[in-house]
């Protein structure tokens, strides 16, 4: 054993002596050139090609590096069993995973296998720099087969960027924006004031017929995935929804459910705070993609039904010192017209952005101008009706945890199904009754709701009878007036059967004298 260790020590000494001789004979520059030549020969005969994605690009961060890290940590790395680092970014609602140092993960795209390796190396102490650099140099190395290069690049990188953007958007808090008064700008130079959007409404809790909800969800799903369709057809990537119906039927809850379903931000546009069409266009240009632009109660915001020509605006006049009177010039343009709103939703300015949904709500659709209702501006008209029996079952499930297969209160349920249509009650009213009685038990709450439905149906029946009774005398009076009109020519004849034309001439003469 002693001889073995002696021989090993002699061999290591000989190797160290040989290395020292090589370093003395061959300078560092020559050794580096030989290493580069050897690497080129190896890559020339290798079936793979390599691409490096560094963390920084000069003095700025590399967007592709962040996208690759987010994409691999959320999709490929968990499936491959790689080692991950756990982080939670600022203003995020969920955790994100990062690929650990010197770890490798395998991904597939369009049937081709790719390999990502996260390389972390210590950074040499740099000289003077205006920007502090991280202590380590990080990069991702992409390895693909040479035959797959045309198929993967740049489509694979575009797929990574799009997926990372979607993951980043869904992990962050959604925001609800409202336009500032008078178009004032905030500290970031934006005319919108944001607050976190925490509305809990979803399509599962929305009181609406399941078939109508399924059709709306399918339309929203097709819209979100229709980038290639809108590009191929030459249409702006936008869609319009008109929600109309009585108050309390869930129009605002529908907007919140749409935002939660798609993960979009919401821009609540208050038209009364917009002074001109130019300001309206500026607000549109400052909205982001993947957003819902809402104008609630559009029939009550501003008067958009008058198509008559407006009076000419007063011309700016000069003051005594030759300056322009600013009050007159400003007053001439402070108004929103129907044309400005149409250009906002369907004109050239509506193309400033993509993947946006316009939602108008109204309680009286008959008050809106037909130009606002046509296809291309409002593509889907959704009638938010009174509560139906399928919608009532959803409310009972939400507030009382009552399942469809439950046998509790079967007789009361049949009564609710019988009276719900005749009562014409809104989902908001049903919710209020259930909230008040939710502590009294399921059956008691359902019985109380049934009594409310019967009372409303009886009130509607009595009101309808009063209206019919009030309309009946008016119908009789109209018939009497028609009879009198028919008998009036006969009464105008004299005793000898002659028509009293002289009286008519005298009346005409008196009328001329009065004129």
DAGI-V953986 format. One record per backbone hydrogen bond with DSSP energy under -0.5 kcal/mol. NH is the residue of the N-H (numbers start at 1). CO is the residue of the C=O. Records with the same first field share a line. If there is no record, write none. Layout:
NH = CO ; CO
This chain:
5 = 1
6 = 2
7 = 3
8 = 4
9 = 5
10 = 6
11 = 7
12 = 8
13 = 9
14 = 10
15 = 11
16 = 12
17 = 13
18 = 14
19 = 15
20 = 16
21 = 17
22 = 18
23 = 19
24 = 20
25 = 21
26 = 22
27 = 25
31 = 27
32 = 28
33 = 29
34 = 30
35 = 31
36 = 32
37 = 33
38 = 34
39 = 35
40 = 36
41 = 37
42 = 38
43 = 39
44 = 40
45 = 41
46 = 43
49 = 144
51 = 142
53 = 140
54 = 52
55 = 138
57 = 60
58 = 56
59 = 57
60 = 57
62 = 55
63 = 61
66 = 62
67 = 63
68 = 64
69 = 65
70 = 66
71 = 67
72 = 68
73 = 69
74 = 70
75 = 71
76 = 71
77 = 72
79 = 75
80 = 76
81 = 77
82 = 77
85 = 98
87 = 96
92 = 89
93 = 171
94 = 171
96 = 87
98 = 85
100 = 83
102 = 118
103 = 100
105 = 116
107 = 114
109 = 112
112 = 109
114 = 107
115 = 143
116 = 105
117 = 141
118 = 103
119 = 117 ; 139
120 = 118
121 = 137
123 = 135
137 = 121
138 = 136
139 = 119
140 = 53
141 = 117
142 = 51 ; 140
143 = 115 ; 141
144 = 49
146 = 47
148 = 145
149 = 146
152 = 148
153 = 149
156 = 152
158 = 154
159 = 155
160 = 156
161 = 157
162 = 158
163 = 159
164 = 160
165 = 161
166 = 162
167 = 163
168 = 164
169 = 165
170 = 166
171 = 167
172 = 168
173 = 91
176 = 195
177 = 175 ; 266
178 = 193
179 = 268
180 = 191
182 = 273
183 = 180
184 = 181
186 = 190
189 = 186
193 = 178
194 = 192
195 = 176
197 = 174
198 = 196
206 = 202
208 = 206
213 = 209
214 = 210
215 = 211
216 = 212
217 = 213
218 = 214
219 = 215
220 = 216
221 = 217
222 = 218
223 = 219
224 = 220
225 = 221
226 = 223
230 = 226
231 = 227
232 = 228
233 = 229
234 = 230
235 = 230
238 = 236
239 = 356
241 = 358
242 = 380
243 = 241 ; 360
244 = 242 ; 382
245 = 362
249 = 246
254 = 250
255 = 251
256 = 252
257 = 253
258 = 254
259 = 255
260 = 256
261 = 257
262 = 258
263 = 259
264 = 259
265 = 290
266 = 175
267 = 292
268 = 177 ; 266
269 = 267 ; 294
270 = 268
271 = 269
273 = 270
274 = 271
277 = 335
280 = 276
281 = 277
282 = 278
283 = 279
284 = 280
285 = 281
286 = 282
287 = 284
290 = 354 ; 355
291 = 355
292 = 265
293 = 357
294 = 267 ; 292
295 = 359
298 = 361
300 = 297
301 = 297
302 = 298
304 = 302
307 = 305
319 = 323
322 = 319
325 = 317
326 = 324
329 = 325
330 = 326
331 = 327
332 = 328
333 = 330
334 = 331
335 = 333
341 = 337
342 = 338
343 = 339
344 = 340
345 = 341
346 = 342
347 = 343
350 = 343 ; 347
351 = 348
352 = 349
353 = 351
355 = 237
356 = 237
357 = 291
358 = 239
359 = 293
360 = 241
361 = 295
362 = 243
367 = 364
368 = 365
372 = 369
373 = 369 ; 370
374 = 370
377 = 374
378 = 374
379 = 240 ; 377
380 = 240
382 = 242 ; 380
383 = 381
384 = 244 ; 382
385 = 383
387 = 425
392 = 388
393 = 389
394 = 390
395 = 391
396 = 392
397 = 393
398 = 394
399 = 395
400 = 396
401 = 397
402 = 396
403 = 401
406 = 403
410 = 407
413 = 409
414 = 410
415 = 411
416 = 412
417 = 413
418 = 414
419 = 415
420 = 416
423 = 419
424 = 420
425 = 420
428 = 248
430 = 426
431 = 427
432 = 428
433 = 429
434 = 430
435 = 431
436 = 432
437 = 433
438 = 435
440 = 437
441 = 438
445 = 441
446 = 442
447 = 443
448 = 444
449 = 445
450 = 446
451 = 447
452 = 448
453 = 449
454 = 450
455 = 451
456 = 452
457 = 453
458 = 454
459 = 455
460 = 456
461 = 457
462 = 458
463 = 459
464 = 460
465 = 461
466 = 462
467 = 463
468 = 464
469 = 465
470 = 466
471 = 467
472 = 468
473 = 469
474 = 470
475 = 471
476 = 472
477 = 473
478 = 474
479 = 475
480 = 476
481 = 477
482 = 478
483 = 479
484 = 480
485 = 481
486 = 482
487 = 483
488 = 484
491 = 487
492 = 488
493 = 490
494 = 498
497 = 494
500 = 492
501 = 499
504 = 500
505 = 501
506 = 502
507 = 503
508 = 504
509 = 505
510 = 506
511 = 507
512 = 508
513 = 509
514 = 510
515 = 511
